[in-house]
Amino acid sequence: MAKKVNRMVHDSLQSVVRVDTALARTVLEADDEIDTAHTGMYRSIRHLMEEDPACIKRAIHALSASRYLERIADLSTNIAEDLIFMVDGEVIRHGMDRMIDNVGD
């Protein structure tokens, strides 16, 4: 997870430097993988804590690390979305492009 997030940060910044929307879009795709990994981590840690309450303190630290990595991935995604908007004029956040297309329907 950490390696993927590191790649996302790198790619989001490089997409800005190069004005490369294709690279920015790879960051958006990677965010879905990170979200899935974080959800899996949450489930695993919850199960671990239910099975062995003695590990709760360590498990909470691991879950916090997972959450922080997921948040860094989200911020990298924001950078990529902003670049795509600046270059292509496409609004990606929160499905805004779909909402705008449906105005007046």
C-alpha distances in whole Angstrom, upper triangle without the diagonal:
4,5,5,6,9,10,11,12,14,15,16,19,20,21,23,24,25,26,24,23,22,19,19,19,16,14,15,14,10,11,12,9,7,10,10,7,8,12,11,10,13,15,15,15,18,20,19,21,24,24,24,25,25,22,21,21,18,16,17,15,12,12,13,10,8,11,11,8,9,12,11,10,13,15,14,15,18,19,19,21,23,24,24,27,29,29,30,31,28,27,24,23,23,25,28,29,30,32,34,35,36,38,42,41
4,5,5,6,9,10,11,12,14,15,17,18,20,22,23,24,25,23,23,22,19,19,19,17,14,16,16,12,12,14,12,9,12,14,11,11,15,14,13,15,18,17,17,20,22,21,23,26,26,26,26,26,22,22,21,18,17,17,15,12,13,13,9,9,11,10,7,9,12,10,10,13,14,13,15,18,18,19,21,23,23,25,27,28,29,30,31,29,28,25,24,25,27,29,30,32,33,35,36,38,40,43,43
4,5,5,6,9,10,11,12,14,16,16,18,20,21,22,23,21,22,20,17,17,18,15,13,16,15,11,13,15,12,10,14,15,12,14,17,17,15,18,21,20,20,23,25,24,26,29,29,29,30,29,25,25,25,21,20,21,19,16,17,17,13,12,15,13,10,12,14,12,11,15,16,14,15,19,18,18,21,23,23,24,27,28,28,29,30,28,28,25,24,26,27,30,30,32,34,35,36,38,40,44,43
4,5,5,6,9,10,10,12,14,15,16,18,20,20,21,19,19,17,14,14,15,11,10,12,11,8,9,11,9,8,11,12,10,12,15,15,15,18,20,19,20,23,24,24,26,29,29,29,30,30,27,26,26,23,21,22,20,17,17,17,14,12,14,13,9,10,13,11,9,12,14,11,13,16,16,15,18,20,20,21,24,25,25,26,27,25,24,21,21,22,24,26,27,28,30,32,33,34,37,40,40
4,5,5,6,9,10,10,12,14,15,17,18,20,20,19,18,18,15,14,15,12,9,12,12,8,8,11,10,7,11,13,11,11,15,16,15,17,20,20,20,23,25,24,26,28,30,29,30,30,26,25,24,22,21,20,18,16,16,15,12,11,12,10,7,8,9,7,6,9,10,8,10,13,13,13,16,18,18,19,22,23,24,25,26,24,23,20,19,21,23,25,26,27,29,30,32,34,35,39,39
4,5,5,6,9,10,11,12,14,16,17,18,19,18,19,18,14,14,16,13,11,14,14,11,12,15,13,11,15,16,15,15,19,19,18,20,23,23,23,26,28,27,28,31,32,32,32,32,28,27,26,23,23,22,20,18,18,17,14,13,14,12,9,11,12,9,8,12,12,10,12,15,14,14,17,19,19,20,23,24,24,25,27,25,25,22,22,23,25,27,28,30,32,33,34,36,38,41,42
4,5,5,6,8,10,10,12,14,15,16,17,15,16,15,11,12,13,10,8,12,12,9,11,14,12,11,15,17,15,16,20,20,19,22,25,24,25,28,29,29,31,33,34,34,35,34,31,30,29,27,25,25,23,21,21,20,17,16,17,15,12,13,14,11,9,13,13,10,12,15,14,13,16,18,17,18,21,22,22,23,25,23,23,21,21,23,24,26,26,28,30,31,32,35,36,40,40
4,5,5,6,8,10,10,12,14,15,16,14,14,13,10,9,10,8,5,9,10,7,8,11,11,10,13,15,14,15,18,19,19,21,24,24,24,27,29,29,30,33,34,34,34,35,31,30,29,27,25,25,23,21,20,19,17,15,15,14,11,11,12,9,7,9,10,6,8,11,10,9,13,14,14,15,18,19,19,20,22,20,20,17,17,19,21,22,23,25,27,28,29,31,33,37,37
4,6,5,6,9,10,11,13,14,15,14,15,15,12,10,13,11,8,11,13,11,11,14,14,12,15,18,17,17,20,22,21,23,25,26,26,28,30,30,31,34,35,35,35,35,31,30,29,27,26,25,23,21,21,19,16,16,16,13,11,12,11,8,7,10,8,5,9,11,9,10,13,14,14,16,18,19,19,21,22,21,20,18,18,20,22,23,24,27,28,29,30,33,34,38,38
4,6,5,6,9,10,11,12,14,13,14,14,10,10,13,11,9,13,14,12,13,17,16,15,18,20,19,20,23,24,23,26,28,28,28,31,33,33,34,37,38,38,38,38,34,33,32,29,28,28,25,24,24,22,19,19,19,17,14,15,15,11,11,13,12,9,11,13,11,11,15,15,14,16,19,19,19,21,23,22,22,20,20,23,25,26,26,28,30,31,32,35,36,40,40
4,5,5,6,9,10,10,11,10,11,10,7,7,10,8,7,10,12,10,12,15,15,15,17,20,19,20,23,24,24,26,29,29,29,32,34,34,35,38,39,39,39,40,36,35,34,31,30,30,27,25,25,24,21,20,20,18,15,16,16,13,11,13,12,8,10,12,10,9,12,14,12,13,16,17,16,18,20,19,19,18,18,21,22,23,23,26,28,28,29,32,33,37,37
4,6,5,7,9,10,10,9,10,11,7,6,9,9,6,9,12,11,11,15,16,15,17,20,20,20,23,24,24,26,29,29,30,32,34,34,35,38,39,39,39,40,36,35,34,32,30,29,27,25,25,23,21,20,19,17,15,15,14,11,10,11,9,6,7,9,6,5,9,10,9,11,14,14,14,16,17,17,17,15,15,18,20,20,21,23,25,25,27,29,31,34,35
4,5,5,6,9,10,10,11,13,10,9,12,12,10,13,16,14,15,18,19,18,20,23,23,23,26,27,27,28,31,32,32,34,36,36,37,40,42,41,41,41,38,36,35,33,32,31,28,27,26,25,22,22,21,19,17,17,16,13,12,13,11,8,10,11,8,8,12,11,10,13,15,14,15,17,19,19,19,18,18,21,23,23,23,26,28,28,29,32,33,37,37
4,5,5,6,8,8,10,11,8,8,12,12,11,14,16,15,16,20,20,19,22,24,24,25,28,29,29,31,33,34,34,36,38,38,40,42,44,43,44,44,40,39,38,35,34,33,31,29,29,28,25,24,24,22,19,20,19,16,15,16,14,11,13,14,10,10,13,13,11,13,16,15,14,17,19,19,20,19,20,23,24,25,24,27,29,29,30,33,34,38,38
4,6,5,5,5,6,8,6,5,9,10,9,12,14,14,15,18,19,19,21,24,24,25,27,29,29,31,33,34,34,37,39,39,40,43,44,44,44,45,41,40,39,37,35,34,32,30,30,28,26,25,24,22,20,20,19,16,15,16,14,11,11,12,9,7,10,11,8,9,13,12,11,13,16,16,17,16,17,21,21,22,21,24,26,25,26,30,31,34,35
4,5,5,7,8,11,9,8,12,13,12,14,17,17,17,20,22,21,23,26,26,26,29,31,31,32,35,36,36,38,40,41,41,44,46,46,45,46,42,41,39,38,36,35,33,32,31,29,27,26,25,23,21,21,20,17,16,16,14,11,12,12,8,8,10,9,6,9,12,10,10,13,15,15,16,16,17,21,22,21,21,24,26,25,27,30,31,34,35
4,6,8,11,13,11,11,15,15,14,17,19,19,20,23,24,24,26,28,28,29,32,33,33,35,37,38,38,40,43,43,44,46,48,48,48,48,44,43,41,39,38,37,35,33,33,31,29,28,28,25,23,23,22,19,18,19,17,14,15,15,11,11,14,13,10,13,15,13,12,16,18,19,20,20,21,25,25,25,25,28,30,29,30,33,34,37,38
4,5,9,10,9,10,13,14,14,17,19,19,20,23,24,24,26,29,29,30,32,34,34,36,38,39,39,42,44,44,45,48,49,49,49,49,46,45,43,41,40,39,37,35,35,33,31,30,29,27,25,25,24,21,20,21,19,15,16,17,13,12,15,14,10,12,15,13,11,14,17,18,20,20,22,25,25,25,24,27,29,28,29,33,34,37,38
4,6,9,9,9,12,14,14,15,18,19,20,22,24,24,26,28,29,29,32,34,34,35,38,39,39,41,44,44,45,48,49,49,49,50,46,45,44,42,40,39,37,36,35,33,31,30,29,27,25,24,24,21,19,20,18,15,15,15,12,10,12,11,7,9,11,9,8,11,13,14,16,17,19,22,22,22,21,24,26,25,26,29,30,33,34
4,5,6,6,9,10,11,13,15,16,17,20,21,22,24,26,26,28,30,31,32,34,36,37,38,40,42,42,43,46,47,48,48,48,45,44,43,40,39,38,36,34,33,32,30,28,28,26,24,23,23,20,18,19,18,14,14,15,12,9,12,12,8,8,12,11,9,11,14,14,16,16,18,21,21,21,20,23,25,24,25,28,30,33,33
4,5,5,6,9,10,11,13,14,15,18,19,20,22,24,25,26,28,29,30,32,34,35,36,38,40,41,42,44,46,46,47,47,44,42,42,40,38,37,36,33,32,31,29,27,27,26,23,22,22,20,17,17,16,13,12,13,11,8,9,10,7,6,9,10,7,8,11,11,13,12,15,18,18,18,16,19,22,21,21,25,26,29,30
4,5,5,7,9,10,11,13,15,16,18,19,21,22,23,25,27,28,29,31,33,34,35,37,39,40,41,43,44,45,46,47,43,42,42,39,37,37,35,33,32,31,29,27,27,26,23,22,22,20,17,18,18,15,13,15,13,10,11,13,10,9,12,13,11,11,14,13,15,14,17,19,19,20,18,20,23,23,22,26,28,31,31
4,5,5,7,9,10,11,13,15,16,17,19,21,21,23,25,26,27,29,31,32,33,35,37,37,39,41,42,43,43,44,40,39,39,36,35,34,32,30,29,29,26,24,24,23,20,19,20,17,15,16,16,12,11,13,12,8,11,13,10,10,14,14,13,13,16,15,16,15,17,20,20,21,20,22,25,25,25,28,30,33,33
4,5,5,7,9,10,11,14,15,16,17,19,20,21,23,25,26,27,30,31,32,33,35,36,37,40,41,42,42,43,39,38,37,35,33,32,31,29,28,27,25,23,22,21,18,17,17,15,13,13,12,9,8,10,8,5,7,9,7,7,11,12,11,12,14,12,13,12,13,16,17,18,17,19,22,22,22,25,27,30,31
4,5,5,6,9,10,12,13,15,16,18,19,20,22,24,25,26,28,29,31,32,34,35,37,39,40,41,41,42,39,38,37,35,33,32,31,29,27,27,25,23,22,22,19,17,18,16,13,13,14,11,9,11,11,7,8,11,10,8,11,13,12,12,14,12,13,10,13,15,15,16,15,17,20,20,20,23,25,29,28
4,5,5,6,9,10,11,13,15,16,17,19,20,22,23,25,26,27,29,31,32,33,35,37,38,39,39,40,37,36,35,33,31,31,29,27,26,26,23,21,21,21,17,16,17,16,12,13,14,11,9,13,12,9,11,14,12,11,15,17,16,15,18,15,16,13,15,17,17,19,18,20,23,23,24,26,28,32,32
4,5,5,6,9,10,10,12,15,15,16,18,20,21,22,25,25,26,28,30,31,32,35,36,37,37,38,34,33,32,30,28,28,26,24,23,22,20,18,18,17,14,13,14,12,9,10,10,7,6,9,9,7,9,12,11,11,14,16,16,16,18,15,15,13,13,16,16,18,18,20,22,23,24,26,28,32,32
4,5,5,7,9,10,11,13,15,16,17,19,20,22,23,25,26,28,29,31,32,34,35,36,37,38,34,33,33,31,28,28,27,25,23,23,21,18,18,18,15,13,13,13,9,9,11,9,6,9,10,7,8,11,12,10,13,16,16,15,16,13,13,10,10,12,13,15,15,17,19,20,21,23,25,28,28
4,5,6,7,9,10,12,13,15,16,18,19,21,22,23,25,27,28,29,31,33,34,35,36,37,34,32,33,31,28,28,27,24,23,23,21,18,18,19,16,14,15,15,11,11,14,11,9,12,13,11,11,15,15,14,16,19,18,18,19,16,16,12,13,14,14,17,17,18,21,22,22,24,27,30,29
4,5,5,6,9,10,11,12,14,15,17,19,20,21,22,24,26,27,29,30,32,33,33,34,31,30,30,27,25,25,24,21,20,20,18,15,16,16,13,11,13,12,8,10,12,10,9,13,13,11,13,16,16,16,18,21,20,20,21,19,18,15,15,16,17,20,20,21,23,25,25,27,30,33,33
4,5,5,6,9,10,10,12,14,15,16,18,20,21,22,24,25,27,29,30,31,31,33,29,28,28,26,23,23,22,19,18,18,16,13,13,13,11,8,10,10,6,7,10,9,7,10,12,11,12,15,16,15,18,20,20,20,21,18,17,13,13,13,15,18,18,19,21,23,24,26,28,31,31
4,5,5,6,9,10,11,12,14,15,17,18,20,21,23,24,26,27,29,30,31,32,29,27,28,26,23,23,23,20,18,19,18,14,14,15,13,10,12,13,9,10,13,12,10,13,15,14,14,17,18,17,19,22,23,22,22,19,18,14,14,13,14,18,18,19,21,23,23,25,27,31,30
4,5,5,6,9,10,11,12,14,15,16,18,20,21,22,24,26,27,28,29,30,27,26,27,24,22,22,21,18,17,18,16,13,14,15,12,10,13,13,10,11,15,13,12,16,17,16,17,20,21,20,22,25,25,24,25,22,21,18,17,17,18,21,22,22,25,27,27,28,31,34,33
4,5,5,6,9,10,10,12,14,15,16,18,20,21,22,24,26,26,27,28,24,23,23,21,19,19,18,15,14,14,13,9,10,11,8,6,10,10,7,9,12,12,11,14,16,15,16,19,20,20,22,25,25,25,26,23,22,18,17,17,19,22,23,24,25,27,28,30,32,35,35
4,5,5,6,9,10,11,12,14,15,17,18,20,21,23,24,26,26,27,24,23,23,21,19,18,18,16,13,14,13,10,10,12,10,7,9,11,9,9,13,13,12,14,17,16,17,20,21,21,22,25,26,26,26,23,21,17,16,15,17,20,21,22,23,26,27,27,30,33,32
4,5,5,6,9,10,11,12,14,15,17,18,20,21,23,24,25,27,23,22,23,22,18,19,19,16,14,16,15,11,12,14,12,10,13,15,12,13,16,16,15,18,20,19,20,23,24,23,25,28,29,28,28,25,23,20,19,18,19,22,23,23,25,28,28,29,31,35,34
4,5,5,6,9,10,10,12,14,15,16,18,20,21,22,23,24,21,20,21,19,16,16,16,13,11,13,12,9,10,13,10,9,12,14,12,13,17,16,16,19,21,20,21,24,25,25,27,30,30,30,30,27,26,22,21,20,22,25,26,27,28,31,32,32,35,38,37
4,5,5,6,9,10,10,12,14,15,16,18,20,21,21,22,19,18,18,16,13,13,14,11,8,10,10,6,7,10,8,7,10,12,11,12,15,16,15,18,20,20,21,24,25,25,27,30,31,30,31,28,26,22,20,19,22,25,26,27,28,30,32,32,34,38,37
4,5,5,6,9,10,11,12,14,15,17,19,20,20,22,19,18,19,18,14,14,15,13,10,12,13,9,9,13,12,10,13,15,14,14,18,18,18,20,23,22,23,26,27,27,28,31,32,32,32,28,26,23,21,19,21,24,26,26,27,30,31,31,33,37,36
4,5,5,6,9,10,11,12,14,15,17,18,19,21,18,17,19,17,14,15,16,12,11,14,14,10,12,15,14,12,15,17,16,17,20,21,20,23,25,25,25,28,30,29,31,34,35,34,34,31,29,25,24,23,24,28,29,29,30,33,34,34,36,40,39
4,5,5,6,8,10,10,12,14,15,16,17,18,15,14,15,13,10,11,12,9,7,10,10,7,9,12,12,11,14,16,15,17,20,20,20,23,25,25,26,29,30,30,32,34,35,35,35,32,30,27,25,24,26,29,31,31,32,35,36,36,38,42,41
4,6,5,6,9,10,11,12,14,15,15,17,14,13,14,13,10,10,12,9,6,10,11,8,9,13,13,12,14,17,16,17,20,21,21,23,26,26,26,29,31,31,32,35,36,36,36,33,30,27,25,23,26,29,31,30,31,34,36,36,37,41,40
4,6,5,6,9,10,11,12,14,15,17,15,14,16,15,11,12,15,12,10,13,14,12,13,16,16,15,18,20,19,20,23,24,24,26,29,29,29,32,34,33,35,37,39,38,38,35,32,29,27,25,27,30,32,31,32,36,37,36,39,42,40
4,5,5,6,9,10,11,12,14,15,13,12,15,13,10,12,13,11,10,13,14,12,14,17,16,16,19,21,20,22,25,25,25,28,30,30,31,34,35,35,37,39,40,40,40,37,35,31,29,28,30,33,35,34,36,39,40,40,42,45,44
4,5,5,6,9,10,10,11,13,10,9,11,10,6,8,10,8,7,11,12,10,12,15,16,15,18,20,20,21,24,25,26,28,30,30,31,34,35,36,37,40,41,41,41,38,35,32,30,28,31,34,36,36,36,39,41,41,43,46,45
4,5,5,6,9,10,10,13,11,9,12,12,8,9,12,11,9,13,14,13,14,17,18,17,20,22,22,23,26,27,27,29,32,32,32,35,37,37,38,41,42,42,42,39,36,33,30,28,31,34,36,35,36,39,40,40,42,45,44
4,5,5,6,9,10,13,11,11,14,13,10,12,15,13,12,16,17,16,17,20,21,20,23,25,25,26,29,30,30,32,34,34,35,38,39,39,41,43,44,44,44,41,38,35,33,31,33,36,38,37,38,41,43,42,44,47,46
4,5,5,6,8,10,8,8,11,10,8,11,13,11,11,15,16,15,17,20,20,20,23,25,25,26,29,30,30,33,35,35,36,39,40,40,42,44,46,45,45,42,40,37,35,33,35,38,40,40,41,44,45,45,47,50,49
4,5,5,5,8,6,5,9,9,7,9,12,12,11,14,16,16,17,20,21,21,23,25,26,27,29,31,31,33,35,36,37,39,41,41,43,45,46,46,46,43,41,37,35,33,36,39,41,41,41,44,46,45,47,50,49
4,6,6,10,9,9,13,13,11,12,16,15,14,17,19,19,20,23,24,23,25,28,28,29,32,33,33,35,38,38,39,41,43,43,44,47,48,48,48,45,42,39,36,34,37,40,42,41,42,45,46,46,47,50,49
4,6,9,9,10,14,14,12,14,17,16,16,19,21,20,22,25,25,25,28,30,30,31,34,35,35,37,40,40,41,43,45,45,47,49,50,50,50,47,44,41,39,37,39,42,44,44,44,48,49,48,50,53,52
4,5,6,8,11,11,10,13,15,15,15,18,20,20,21,24,25,25,28,30,30,31,34,35,36,38,40,40,41,44,45,46,47,50,51,51,51,48,46,42,40,38,41,44,46,45,46,49,50,50,52,55,54
4,5,5,9,10,9,11,14,15,15,17,19,20,21,23,25,25,27,29,30,31,33,35,35,37,39,40,41,43,45,46,47,49,51,51,51,48,45,42,39,38,40,43,46,45,45,49,50,50,51,55,54
4,6,8,9,9,12,13,14,15,17,19,20,21,23,25,26,28,29,31,32,34,35,36,38,40,41,42,44,46,47,48,50,52,52,52,49,47,43,41,40,42,45,48,47,48,51,52,52,54,57,56
4,6,5,6,9,10,11,12,14,16,16,18,20,21,22,24,26,27,28,30,32,33,35,37,38,39,41,42,43,45,47,48,49,49,46,44,40,38,37,39,42,45,45,45,48,50,50,51,55,54
4,6,5,6,9,10,10,12,14,15,16,18,20,21,22,24,25,26,28,30,31,33,35,36,37,39,41,42,43,45,46,47,46,44,41,38,35,34,37,40,42,42,42,45,47,47,48,52,51
4,5,5,7,9,10,11,13,15,15,17,19,20,21,23,25,26,27,29,30,32,34,35,36,38,40,41,42,44,46,46,46,44,41,38,35,34,37,40,42,43,43,46,48,48,49,52,52
4,5,5,6,9,10,11,13,14,15,17,19,20,21,23,25,26,27,29,31,32,33,35,37,38,39,41,43,44,45,45,43,40,37,35,34,37,39,42,42,43,45,47,47,49,52,52
4,5,5,6,9,10,11,12,14,15,16,18,20,21,23,24,26,27,29,31,32,33,35,36,37,39,41,42,43,43,40,38,34,32,31,34,36,39,39,40,42,44,44,46,49,49
4,5,5,6,9,10,10,12,14,15,16,18,20,21,22,24,25,27,29,30,31,33,35,36,37,39,41,41,41,39,36,33,30,29,32,35,37,38,38,40,42,43,44,47,47
4,5,5,6,9,10,11,12,14,15,17,18,20,21,23,24,26,27,29,30,32,33,35,36,38,39,40,40,38,36,33,30,30,33,35,37,38,38,41,43,43,45,48,48
4,5,5,6,9,10,11,12,14,15,17,19,20,21,23,25,26,27,29,31,32,33,35,37,38,39,39,36,34,31,29,28,31,34,36,36,37,40,41,42,43,47,47
4,5,5,6,9,10,10,12,14,15,16,18,20,21,23,25,26,27,29,31,31,33,35,36,37,37,34,32,28,26,25,28,31,33,33,34,37,38,39,40,44,43
4,5,5,6,9,10,10,12,14,15,17,18,20,21,23,24,25,27,29,30,31,33,35,36,35,33,31,28,25,25,28,30,32,33,34,36,38,39,40,43,43
4,5,5,6,9,10,11,12,14,15,17,18,20,21,23,24,26,27,29,30,32,33,34,34,32,30,27,25,25,28,30,32,33,34,36,38,39,40,44,44
4,5,5,6,9,10,11,12,14,15,17,19,20,21,22,25,26,27,29,31,32,32,33,30,28,25,23,22,25,28,30,30,31,34,35,36,38,41,41
4,5,5,6,9,10,10,12,14,15,17,19,20,21,23,25,26,27,29,30,31,31,28,26,23,20,20,23,25,28,28,29,31,33,34,35,39,39
4,5,5,6,9,10,11,12,14,15,17,19,20,21,23,25,26,27,29,30,30,28,26,23,20,21,24,26,28,29,30,32,34,35,36,40,40
4,5,5,6,9,10,11,12,14,16,17,18,20,21,23,24,26,27,28,29,26,25,22,20,20,23,25,27,28,29,31,33,34,36,39,39
4,5,5,6,9,10,11,13,15,15,16,19,20,21,22,24,26,26,26,24,22,19,17,17,20,22,24,25,26,28,30,31,32,36,36
4,5,5,6,9,10,11,13,14,15,17,19,20,21,23,25,25,25,23,21,18,15,16,19,21,23,24,25,27,29,30,31,35,35
4,5,5,6,9,10,11,13,14,15,17,19,20,21,23,24,24,23,21,18,16,17,20,22,24,26,26,28,30,31,33,36,37
4,5,5,6,9,10,11,12,14,15,17,18,20,21,22,22,20,19,16,14,16,18,20,21,23,24,26,27,29,31,34,34
4,5,5,6,9,10,10,12,14,15,16,18,20,20,20,18,16,13,11,12,15,17,19,20,21,23,25,26,27,31,31
4,5,5,6,9,10,11,13,14,15,17,19,20,20,18,16,14,12,14,17,18,20,22,22,23,26,27,28,32,33
4,5,5,6,9,10,11,13,14,16,17,18,19,17,16,14,13,15,17,18,20,22,23,24,26,28,29,33,33
4,5,5,6,9,10,11,12,14,15,16,16,14,13,10,9,12,14,15,16,18,20,21,22,24,26,29,30
4,5,5,6,9,10,10,12,14,15,15,13,11,10,8,11,13,14,15,18,19,19,21,23,24,28,29
4,5,5,6,9,10,11,12,14,14,14,13,11,11,14,16,16,17,20,21,21,23,26,26,30,31
4,5,5,6,9,10,11,12,13,11,11,10,10,14,15,15,15,18,20,20,21,24,25,29,29
4,5,5,6,9,10,10,10,9,7,6,7,10,11,11,12,15,16,16,18,20,21,25,26
4,5,5,6,9,10,9,9,8,9,9,13,14,13,13,17,18,17,19,22,22,26,27
4,5,5,6,8,9,9,10,10,12,16,16,15,15,18,20,19,20,24,24,28,29
4,6,5,5,7,6,8,8,11,14,14,13,12,15,17,16,17,21,22,25,26
4,6,5,4,5,6,8,10,13,13,11,11,14,15,14,15,19,19,22,24
4,6,6,8,9,11,13,17,17,15,14,18,19,17,19,22,22,25,27
4,6,8,11,12,15,18,18,17,15,19,20,18,19,23,23,26,27
4,5,9,11,14,17,16,14,12,15,17,15,16,19,20,23,24
4,6,9,12,15,14,12,10,14,15,12,13,17,17,20,22
4,6,9,12,11,9,7,10,12,10,11,15,16,19,20
4,6,9,8,6,5,9,10,9,11,14,14,18,19
4,6,6,6,6,9,10,11,12,14,16,19,20
4,5,6,8,10,11,12,14,15,16,20,21
4,5,8,9,9,11,13,14,15,19,19
4,5,5,7,9,10,11,13,17,16
4,5,5,6,9,10,11,14,15
4,5,5,6,9,10,14,14
4,5,5,6,9,12,12
4,5,5,6,10,10
4,5,5,9,10
4,6,8,9
4,6,5
4,6
4
